[in-house]
């Protein structure tokens, strides 16, 4: 075997090896419909910082109304994280959401969080939702009440028609997402009256 043939064979082996390595290392691609795209990179949609949620537990016991002072309520809250500091974020609150019930699918509190003036700040602080579970006991439904914080940087407008199977007032525009964070409140003789 000549020296030139050996060199050509060695180069061919190296080229094939590099091709195999590159073939096993896919280049990350943005996913269609996940957040917005900036410079070819996906932007994570806004989300709840879970360790900021108040009350802390997913299930909160509340005392009978007769055991609590008038005006008692729970302050339900959480911090929102959004790495895109150029967009507003909308927060919608629901209690015992039912898509087929006009009253229960109507947001009880709406807030638009403006982009921060400090572009290094990616946390946003929505107003707390003042929740009085006893008010919802009078309306009926199950023994428990579910408070939902929904956030998005691209909701469809409140009251807009939604595609079949989607949730009224909680559906995002095409190319955006909605995150939902839930707290459940259950009646208990040993429960609290809220902070």
C-alpha positions as CSV (number, residue, x, y, z in Angstrom):
1,X,0.0,0.0,0.0
2,X,1.5,3.4,-1.0
3,X,1.9,6.2,1.5
4,X,-0.6,8.4,-0.5
5,X,-3.2,5.6,-0.4
6,X,-2.7,5.2,3.4
7,X,-3.1,9.0,3.9
8,X,-6.3,9.0,1.8
9,X,-7.7,6.1,3.7
10,X,-6.9,7.7,7.1
11,X,-8.6,11.0,6.0
12,X,-11.6,9.1,4.9
13,X,-11.9,7.3,8.3
14,X,-11.5,10.6,10.1
15,X,-14.2,12.3,7.9
16,X,-16.6,9.4,8.4
17,X,-16.0,9.5,12.2
18,X,-16.6,13.2,12.4
19,X,-19.8,12.8,10.3
20,X,-21.1,10.1,12.7
21,X,-20.3,12.3,15.7
22,X,-22.1,15.3,14.2
23,X,-25.1,13.1,13.3
24,X,-25.4,12.0,16.9
25,X,-25.4,15.6,18.2
26,X,-28.6,17.3,17.1
27,X,-28.8,21.1,17.0
28,X,-31.6,22.4,19.3
29,X,-34.6,23.6,17.4
30,X,-37.4,25.8,18.6
31,X,-40.7,23.9,19.1
32,X,-43.6,25.2,17.1
33,X,-46.3,26.9,19.3
34,X,-44.1,27.1,22.4
35,X,-43.7,30.7,23.5
36,X,-42.5,33.3,21.1
37,X,-39.3,33.0,19.0
38,X,-36.5,35.5,19.3
39,X,-33.4,35.1,17.1
40,X,-34.4,31.5,16.4
41,X,-34.4,30.6,20.1
42,X,-37.6,29.7,22.0
43,X,-38.6,32.1,24.8
44,X,-40.0,30.4,27.9
45,X,-43.5,31.5,28.6
46,X,-44.2,33.2,31.9
47,X,-44.7,30.8,34.9
48,X,-45.3,30.8,38.6
49,X,-42.3,30.7,41.0
50,X,-43.6,27.8,43.0
51,X,-41.7,28.5,46.2
52,X,-43.3,31.9,46.4
53,X,-46.9,30.6,46.4
54,X,-49.1,31.6,49.4
55,X,-50.6,29.7,51.1
56,X,-47.7,27.3,50.9
57,X,-49.6,24.1,50.8
58,X,-51.7,22.9,47.8
59,X,-54.6,22.1,50.3
60,X,-55.6,24.7,52.9
61,X,-58.1,24.0,55.6
62,X,-60.6,26.7,56.5
63,X,-62.7,27.0,59.7
64,X,-66.5,27.3,59.7
65,X,-67.7,30.9,59.1
66,X,-69.1,31.0,62.7
67,X,-65.6,30.4,64.1
68,X,-64.1,33.3,62.2
69,X,-64.3,37.1,62.7
70,X,-66.3,39.0,60.1
71,X,-64.3,40.0,57.0
72,X,-61.9,37.0,57.3
73,X,-60.1,36.1,54.1
74,X,-57.0,34.4,52.7
75,X,-54.5,36.3,50.7
76,X,-53.6,34.0,47.8
77,X,-50.5,35.0,45.8
78,X,-47.5,34.0,43.9
79,X,-44.6,35.6,42.0
80,X,-44.4,35.3,38.2
81,X,-41.1,34.7,36.4
82,X,-40.8,35.9,32.8
83,X,-37.3,36.0,31.1
84,X,-38.8,38.2,28.3
85,X,-38.6,41.6,29.9
86,X,-40.1,43.4,26.9
87,X,-43.6,42.0,27.1
88,X,-46.6,42.5,29.4
89,X,-48.0,39.5,31.3
90,X,-51.6,39.0,32.1
91,X,-52.9,37.3,35.3
92,X,-56.5,36.0,35.6
93,X,-57.9,34.6,38.8
94,X,-60.8,32.1,38.9
95,X,-62.6,30.2,41.7
96,X,-64.3,26.8,41.0
97,X,-63.8,27.3,37.2
98,X,-66.4,25.6,35.0
99,X,-66.2,26.2,31.3
100,X,-69.9,25.7,30.7
101,X,-71.0,28.1,33.5
102,X,-70.9,31.8,32.6
103,X,-70.5,33.0,36.2
104,X,-67.7,30.5,37.1
105,X,-65.7,31.0,33.9
106,X,-65.6,34.8,34.4
107,X,-62.2,36.0,35.9
108,X,-62.7,37.4,39.4
109,X,-59.6,39.5,39.2
110,X,-57.6,40.6,36.1
111,X,-54.2,42.3,36.1
112,X,-51.7,43.2,33.4
113,X,-48.1,43.3,34.6
114,X,-46.1,45.8,32.6
115,X,-42.6,45.0,31.4
116,X,-40.1,45.9,34.2
117,X,-38.1,49.2,33.9
118,X,-35.0,47.3,35.1
119,X,-34.3,44.8,32.2
120,X,-32.3,42.6,34.6
121,X,-35.4,42.0,36.7
122,X,-37.3,38.9,35.5
123,X,-39.7,38.5,38.5
124,X,-43.1,40.2,38.5
125,X,-45.4,40.7,41.5
126,X,-49.1,40.4,40.9
127,X,-51.5,41.7,43.5
128,X,-52.7,39.1,45.9
129,X,-56.2,37.6,45.4
130,X,-58.4,38.2,48.5
131,X,-60.3,34.9,48.8
132,X,-63.2,34.3,51.2
133,X,-64.1,30.6,50.9
134,X,-67.3,31.2,53.0
135,X,-68.7,33.4,50.2
136,X,-68.4,30.5,47.8
137,X,-70.0,28.0,50.3
138,X,-73.2,30.0,49.9
139,X,-73.1,29.6,46.1
140,X,-73.0,25.8,46.2
141,X,-70.9,23.3,44.5
142,X,-68.6,20.8,46.1
143,X,-67.3,21.0,49.6
144,X,-63.9,22.2,48.4
145,X,-63.0,25.3,46.5
146,X,-60.3,25.6,43.9
147,X,-58.6,29.0,43.3
148,X,-56.7,29.2,40.0
149,X,-54.1,31.7,39.0
150,X,-53.7,31.7,35.2
151,X,-50.9,33.6,33.5
152,X,-49.9,34.2,29.9
153,X,-48.2,36.7,27.6
154,X,-50.8,36.1,24.9
155,X,-54.3,35.3,26.2
156,X,-57.3,35.6,23.9
157,X,-59.4,38.5,25.1
158,X,-62.0,37.9,27.8
159,X,-65.2,36.8,26.3
160,X,-63.7,35.9,22.9
161,X,-64.9,32.8,21.2
162,X,-62.6,29.8,21.6
163,X,-62.1,26.7,19.4
164,X,-64.2,23.7,20.3
165,X,-62.7,21.9,23.4
166,X,-60.8,25.0,24.6
167,X,-61.5,26.8,27.8
168,X,-63.3,30.2,27.7
169,X,-61.2,33.1,29.2
170,X,-58.3,30.8,29.7
171,X,-57.1,30.1,26.1
172,X,-54.0,31.6,24.6
173,X,-53.7,33.1,21.2
174,X,-52.0,30.8,18.6
175,X,-48.2,30.5,19.4
176,X,-48.6,31.3,23.1
177,X,-49.2,29.2,26.2
178,X,-51.2,29.6,29.5
179,X,-49.9,28.3,32.8
180,X,-52.4,27.5,35.6
181,X,-51.5,27.3,39.3
182,X,-54.0,25.9,41.8
183,X,-54.8,26.1,45.5
184,X,-57.6,24.0,47.1
185,X,-59.5,25.1,50.2
186,X,-61.4,22.5,52.2
187,X,-63.7,23.1,55.2
188,X,-62.5,21.8,58.5
189,X,-63.4,22.3,62.1
190,X,-59.7,22.8,62.8
191,X,-59.0,25.1,59.8
192,X,-57.9,28.7,59.9
193,X,-59.6,32.0,59.1
194,X,-56.9,33.3,56.8
195,X,-54.1,35.8,57.4
